[in-house]
Each structure stands twice: as structure tokens, then as C-alpha cells.
């Protein structure tokens, strides 16, 4: 297994990215292709692991503030070179915590889409009360979608849920403003008809709160709505955490003792809502495995993003998505 890692793309430079790669190399057998400034990244790799690492030198990094469309012209950039390695089949997957728009654009243009897929989609993991995850897609790749796009997201989400959630028959829901069949706008109503007619795993419309109940495995929406759901959820989790801390600090001695006793509970809550636990969001629908990690990714997130890439390739998700279109 060969994984290309954009070693320079994250918000905090190469240090946490290389640390994550090193942790992954200690636990899994793969070859890491580190794309970045070799003079900066090579000293961060322990001598005993150098035999498992290949260095692809690149000093051009596309900044988060730069335009995603410029990425196509920047052929010496870390993300361009990473995607090109995958296109030329020199690696099996790409992991990047860099500019997500640039990564999406290059992956779509350079790798192309899976035959039959109109648009790729980013899928993310939302924690639910059943101590598992609900997959939500799309969360940012496509602001405007038609019914056929959403229907294809449902098929891709079903395939990926089988792999990462180990569900033989994952339940798929369509995000709407009510559970009733009649709810939704013109696009979701048309999507409802398509899914009901052609997708055996489809259970109907779901509301925003259902994402966190664990009664549905895959929730489908367009990238505009999905990104708002994602950012709102992150904001709510952060707000609740802050409010709990403020309440503890301003309370009396007995409440603080109680908080200490509940420390394992808070630790478990933090783990459940920590994006680092899954590491990144796969771009489903392109010809290859591309994992988009958070710009603020720490070493744990990078490690888990690499593990997710390995699982994706081992399960041949790209081929399974293509086959799902043939079946339907």
C-alpha cells in the first residue's frame, strides 16, 4: 500500500502531519510518499522508518486564503504533485490537510469521476447517541444539486457505510424539513421518488436531529445544507463544552468535586465529538481514494486519515461505487 501525504498543507506546517505519518507507520504496513520541502520534512522522520518513506520534493504550498481554481496552474505545488502521483498510479491514495477546495478541484479534474457519477461528494462522520457515527453527504463539494445528484450521493453513501460502519444493509435518509413524504422542496421531493423506487435501503425523509439519534446510517443532502449542518454541529459541541467548563469554574467546592468524579465521562464525550477520531472526509465519486483532512489536524487526525485511506483501498470502494450504479 502506497499513500501520498501532502506534508505541508495543514495550518500548522509539517510537524503534526509528519508526526501522524510516523505514528501510522508504526502501526500499519505501508509506504508513505511525503510531498513537501524535503529539507524541512526529512529531519522529522526517525532514521529507522526512512526505509518506509519516499520524498517527493515540493516547496510550493497553496495557502488557505488562495483561490482554489489557481491550483490547476500550480503544477509544482504539494497538492498537485500528490494528486498526480495517484493519477499516474504511483500511489494508491492521497491524504491532504491542505486547501480543501484545491484538493477537490484537482481530484475531479486530474483523476476524473467514476463512470456514471455526475458529481463527487464529501462525506463526513457525525457522532450519534449509539456510540457510532452517522455518515452525512455532501458537506461542501456541491452547493447546488439536482435530484439525480442526491440520488447518487445516497448510493455512494450506502457503499461507504458498508465499509466503514460494517453495516450489511445501512439505512439511508434524505434530509428534509419534516419526516412526512410530502415535506421538502422540489429537489428533495424528486429525490425522494428516485430513492424510494431504486434504493432498497432508503427509509424516507429525516430531520436534522435524526443525524445524532443513530436510527439512520447515511443522511443525504446538498453541499450547501450539509456544510451548514457540519459547521453548526461543531459550533454547538464547542459551545456546550465551554458552558460546562464555565459552570464548573464558577461553582462551589462540592460541584467541583463532582466534576472531578465525572472526569471520565467528559473525556468520553470529548472523544465522541473529536474529528481526530476519524481523521478526514473522503471525496466519494472520483477515480481514486482522496481523503480531505481538517486544516487544524493534529497527529492523531492524520494517522486516522491514513488508516481510513488504507481501509478505502483495501475494500476497493471506487469499484464498489461503480458497481452500485450498474445494479441500480
C-alpha positions as CSV (number, residue, x, y, z in Angstrom):
1,X,0.0,0.0,0.0
2,X,1.4,3.4,-1.0
3,X,-0.1,6.6,0.5
4,X,0.8,10.1,-0.7
5,X,0.6,12.7,2.1
6,X,0.6,16.4,1.4
7,X,3.2,17.1,4.1
8,X,3.0,21.0,4.0
9,X,-0.7,21.7,3.6
10,X,-2.0,22.0,7.2
11,X,-2.5,25.1,9.2
12,X,0.4,24.2,11.5
13,X,3.0,23.2,8.9
14,X,4.7,19.8,8.5
15,X,5.3,18.9,12.2
16,X,1.9,17.4,13.2
17,X,1.5,15.9,9.7
18,X,4.8,14.0,9.9
19,X,4.1,13.0,13.5
20,X,0.9,11.4,12.3
21,X,2.6,9.6,9.5
22,X,5.2,8.3,11.9
23,X,2.5,7.0,14.3
24,X,0.7,5.4,11.3
25,X,3.9,3.7,10.0
26,X,4.5,2.2,13.5
27,X,1.0,0.5,13.4
28,X,0.4,-0.3,9.7
29,X,2.5,-1.7,6.9
30,X,2.5,0.9,4.0
31,X,4.9,3.2,2.1
32,X,4.5,6.9,2.8
33,X,5.1,9.3,-0.1
34,X,5.8,12.6,1.7
35,X,5.2,15.5,-0.7
36,X,6.9,18.7,0.5
37,X,10.1,20.6,1.2
38,X,12.5,17.6,1.7
39,X,14.9,19.8,3.7
40,X,12.2,20.5,6.2
41,X,10.4,17.2,6.4
42,X,13.2,14.6,6.2
43,X,14.7,15.6,9.6
44,X,11.3,14.9,11.2
45,X,11.3,11.2,10.2
46,X,13.1,8.8,12.5
47,X,16.1,7.0,10.9
48,X,14.6,3.6,11.5
49,X,11.5,4.5,9.4
50,X,13.2,6.1,6.4
51,X,13.1,2.8,4.5
52,X,9.3,3.1,4.6
53,X,9.3,6.7,3.3
54,X,9.7,8.2,-0.2
55,X,10.3,12.0,-0.5
56,X,8.7,14.0,-3.4
57,X,10.2,17.5,-3.2
58,X,7.9,20.4,-3.5
59,X,8.3,23.9,-2.0
60,X,5.1,25.4,-3.3
61,X,2.1,25.3,-0.9
62,X,-1.4,26.6,-1.8
63,X,-2.5,28.7,1.1
64,X,-5.9,28.5,2.6
65,X,-6.7,32.1,1.6
66,X,-5.8,31.5,-2.1
67,X,-8.2,30.7,-4.9
68,X,-8.9,27.0,-5.5
69,X,-9.0,27.5,-9.2
70,X,-5.4,28.6,-9.2
71,X,-4.4,25.1,-8.1
72,X,-4.7,23.7,-11.7
73,X,-1.8,26.1,-12.8
74,X,0.4,25.4,-9.9
75,X,1.9,22.1,-11.1
76,X,4.8,22.2,-8.6
77,X,2.5,22.6,-5.6
78,X,2.3,19.8,-2.9
79,X,-1.3,19.0,-3.6
80,X,-0.9,19.0,-7.4
81,X,2.1,16.6,-7.1
82,X,0.2,14.4,-4.6
83,X,-2.9,14.1,-6.9
84,X,-0.6,13.5,-9.9
85,X,1.1,10.6,-8.1
86,X,-2.4,9.0,-7.7
87,X,-3.3,9.7,-11.3
88,X,-0.1,8.0,-12.6
89,X,-0.8,5.1,-10.2
90,X,2.4,5.6,-8.3
91,X,0.4,5.6,-5.1
92,X,-2.9,4.1,-4.1
93,X,-4.4,7.1,-2.1
94,X,-3.9,10.7,-1.2
95,X,-4.3,12.3,2.2
96,X,-4.3,16.2,2.5
97,X,-5.0,18.6,5.3
98,X,-4.3,21.5,2.8
99,X,-6.7,23.7,0.8
100,X,-9.9,21.6,0.6
101,X,-11.2,23.4,-2.5
102,X,-7.9,22.9,-4.3
103,X,-7.9,19.3,-3.4
104,X,-11.4,18.8,-4.7
105,X,-10.8,20.7,-7.9
106,X,-7.6,18.8,-8.7
107,X,-9.0,15.4,-7.8
108,X,-12.0,16.0,-10.0
109,X,-10.1,17.4,-13.0
110,X,-7.0,15.3,-12.9
111,X,-8.5,11.9,-11.7
112,X,-11.9,12.3,-13.3
113,X,-15.2,10.9,-12.0
114,X,-16.2,7.3,-11.6
115,X,-18.1,6.3,-14.7
116,X,-21.7,7.3,-14.3
117,X,-21.2,9.7,-11.4
118,X,-22.2,13.3,-12.2
119,X,-20.6,14.9,-9.2
120,X,-18.3,13.8,-6.3
121,X,-19.4,14.4,-2.7
122,X,-17.6,14.9,0.6
123,X,-18.8,12.5,3.3
124,X,-18.2,13.3,7.0
125,X,-18.8,11.4,10.2
126,X,-21.3,12.7,12.8
127,X,-21.3,11.1,16.3
128,X,-24.6,9.7,17.4
129,X,-26.0,8.5,20.8
130,X,-25.5,4.9,19.9
131,X,-21.7,5.4,20.2
132,X,-21.3,5.1,16.5
133,X,-21.3,7.5,13.5
134,X,-23.9,8.7,11.0
135,X,-22.4,9.5,7.6
136,X,-23.6,12.8,6.1
137,X,-23.0,13.8,2.4
138,X,-22.5,16.1,0.7
139,X,-20.9,18.6,3.2
140,X,-19.3,21.0,0.8
141,X,-18.4,19.8,-2.7
142,X,-21.6,20.9,-4.4
143,X,-23.6,23.9,-3.4
144,X,-26.4,23.3,-6.0
145,X,-27.6,19.8,-6.7
146,X,-30.4,18.2,-8.7
147,X,-32.4,15.1,-7.7
148,X,-30.1,12.7,-9.7
149,X,-27.0,14.1,-7.9
150,X,-28.7,13.5,-4.5
151,X,-29.8,10.0,-5.5
152,X,-26.2,9.2,-6.5
153,X,-25.0,10.5,-3.1
154,X,-27.3,8.0,-1.5
155,X,-25.8,5.1,-3.5
156,X,-22.2,6.2,-2.7
157,X,-23.1,6.7,1.0
158,X,-24.6,3.2,1.1
159,X,-21.4,1.7,-0.3
160,X,-19.1,3.6,2.1
161,X,-21.3,2.9,5.2
162,X,-21.0,-0.9,4.4
163,X,-17.2,-0.5,4.6
164,X,-16.6,1.9,7.5
165,X,-19.6,1.1,9.7
166,X,-19.6,-2.6,8.9
167,X,-23.3,-2.5,8.1
168,X,-24.7,-5.0,5.6
169,X,-27.8,-3.0,5.0
170,X,-27.3,0.6,6.1
171,X,-30.3,2.8,6.5
172,X,-30.4,5.9,4.2
173,X,-32.4,9.0,4.9
174,X,-33.0,12.2,3.0
175,X,-32.5,15.4,5.0
176,X,-35.7,17.5,4.9
177,X,-37.8,19.8,6.9
178,X,-40.1,17.0,8.1
179,X,-40.3,13.3,8.1
180,X,-43.6,13.1,6.1
181,X,-43.3,12.0,2.5
182,X,-44.8,15.3,1.3
183,X,-42.2,17.5,3.0
184,X,-39.3,19.2,1.3
185,X,-38.6,21.4,-1.7
186,X,-39.0,20.5,-5.3
187,X,-35.5,18.9,-5.5
188,X,-35.9,16.8,-2.3
189,X,-39.4,15.6,-3.4
190,X,-38.0,14.4,-6.7
191,X,-35.0,12.8,-4.9
192,X,-37.5,11.0,-2.6
193,X,-39.2,9.4,-5.5
194,X,-35.9,8.2,-7.1
195,X,-34.6,6.8,-3.8
196,X,-37.9,5.1,-3.0
197,X,-38.1,3.5,-6.4
198,X,-34.5,2.4,-6.8
199,X,-32.8,2.2,-3.4
200,X,-33.8,-0.7,-1.1
201,X,-32.0,0.9,1.9
202,X,-33.9,4.1,1.7
203,X,-36.1,4.8,4.8
204,X,-37.6,8.2,3.8
205,X,-37.1,11.8,5.0
206,X,-35.2,12.6,8.2
207,X,-34.8,15.8,10.2
208,X,-31.6,17.4,11.4
209,X,-32.0,15.9,14.9
210,X,-32.1,12.4,13.5
211,X,-28.5,12.6,12.5
212,X,-27.5,12.2,16.1
213,X,-30.0,9.6,17.2
214,X,-28.3,6.7,15.4
215,X,-31.5,5.4,13.8
216,X,-30.2,6.2,10.3
217,X,-26.7,5.4,9.0
218,X,-26.5,7.7,6.0
219,X,-28.1,11.2,5.6
220,X,-28.2,12.8,2.2
221,X,-28.3,16.5,1.4
222,X,-26.7,19.0,-0.9
223,X,-23.3,20.6,0.0
224,X,-24.8,24.0,0.9
225,X,-27.1,22.5,3.6
226,X,-24.5,19.8,4.6
227,X,-21.8,22.3,5.2
228,X,-24.1,24.4,7.4
229,X,-25.1,21.3,9.4
230,X,-21.5,20.4,9.9
231,X,-20.3,23.9,11.0
232,X,-23.4,24.3,13.2
233,X,-22.8,21.0,14.9
234,X,-19.1,21.8,15.5
235,X,-20.2,25.2,17.0
236,X,-22.8,23.6,19.3
237,X,-20.3,21.0,20.6
238,X,-17.8,23.7,21.3
239,X,-20.4,25.9,23.0
240,X,-21.7,23.1,25.3
241,X,-18.1,22.2,26.2
242,X,-17.3,25.9,27.1
243,X,-20.6,26.3,29.1
244,X,-19.8,23.2,31.1
245,X,-16.3,24.4,31.9
246,X,-17.7,27.9,32.9
247,X,-20.3,26.3,35.1
248,X,-17.7,24.2,36.9
249,X,-15.2,27.1,37.4
250,X,-17.9,29.3,38.9
251,X,-19.5,26.7,41.1
252,X,-18.7,25.7,44.8
253,X,-16.3,23.1,46.1
254,X,-18.9,20.3,46.1
255,X,-19.7,20.8,42.5
256,X,-16.0,20.9,41.6
257,X,-15.5,17.6,43.4
258,X,-18.5,16.2,41.5
259,X,-16.9,17.4,38.3
260,X,-13.7,15.6,39.1
261,X,-15.6,12.4,39.6
262,X,-17.2,12.9,36.2
263,X,-13.9,13.4,34.5
264,X,-14.0,10.1,32.7
265,X,-17.5,11.0,31.4
266,X,-16.2,14.3,30.0
267,X,-13.2,12.5,28.5
268,X,-15.6,10.1,26.7
269,X,-17.7,12.9,25.4
270,X,-14.7,14.7,24.0
271,X,-13.6,11.6,22.3
272,X,-17.0,11.0,20.7
273,X,-17.1,14.5,19.2
274,X,-13.4,14.8,18.2
275,X,-12.9,14.9,14.4
276,X,-9.4,13.4,15.0
277,X,-11.1,10.0,15.7
278,X,-11.9,9.5,12.0
279,X,-9.3,11.9,10.6
280,X,-10.8,13.1,7.4
281,X,-13.6,13.2,4.9
282,X,-13.3,11.0,1.8
283,X,-14.2,12.6,-1.6
284,X,-16.5,10.0,-3.0
285,X,-17.1,9.7,-6.7
286,X,-13.6,10.5,-8.1
287,X,-11.4,7.8,-9.7
288,X,-9.3,7.1,-6.7
289,X,-9.0,7.5,-2.9
290,X,-8.7,11.1,-1.7
291,X,-9.1,11.9,2.0
292,X,-9.6,15.6,2.9
293,X,-8.5,16.3,6.5
294,X,-9.2,19.3,8.6
295,X,-6.6,22.1,8.2
296,X,-6.2,22.1,12.0
297,X,-5.5,18.4,12.1
298,X,-3.2,17.1,14.8
299,X,-1.0,14.0,14.5
300,X,-3.9,11.7,15.6
301,X,-6.2,13.0,12.9
302,X,-3.5,12.5,10.2
303,X,-2.8,8.9,11.5
304,X,-6.6,8.1,11.4
305,X,-7.0,9.7,7.9
306,X,-4.2,7.4,6.7
307,X,-5.9,4.4,8.3
308,X,-9.2,5.4,6.6
309,X,-7.4,5.6,3.2
310,X,-5.9,2.1,3.7
311,X,-9.4,0.8,4.5
312,X,-10.9,2.5,1.5
313,X,-8.3,1.0,-0.9
314,X,-8.4,-2.5,0.8
315,X,-12.2,-2.6,0.3
316,X,-12.0,-1.2,-3.3
317,X,-14.6,1.4,-2.6
318,X,-14.2,3.1,-6.0
319,X,-15.1,-0.2,-7.8
320,X,-18.0,-0.9,-5.5
321,X,-19.5,2.6,-6.2
322,X,-19.2,1.9,-9.9
323,X,-20.9,-1.4,-9.5
324,X,-23.7,0.1,-7.4
325,X,-24.6,2.3,-10.4
326,X,-24.8,-0.8,-12.6
327,X,-27.1,-2.6,-10.2
328,X,-29.5,0.4,-9.9
